[in-house]
């Protein structure tokens, strides 16, 4: 079995943990595998998931996005650096 690492906000992780406990999954991995099996069985759910709730960022400029994050003063330098590296890997955003 392969291992995959994902990054999610703490709020979503707490929600997953709550569902794992409430529905008796052995662990987070079992829960995620169950979700994948559900999507394989009902692929129409992917369309709903892909569109909910997602909006296109108002700017596609990496420079502007990074500047806005820095300006807010809410994010650490290491977060900004990781964000910048992530945006560079995307074909959606421009320089």
Secondary structure, 3 states (H helix, E strand, C coil): CCCCCCCCCHHHHHHHHHHHHHHCCCCHHHHHHHHHHHHHHCCHHHHHHHHCCCCCCCCCEHHHHHHHHHHHCCCCHHHHHHHHHHHHCCCCCEC
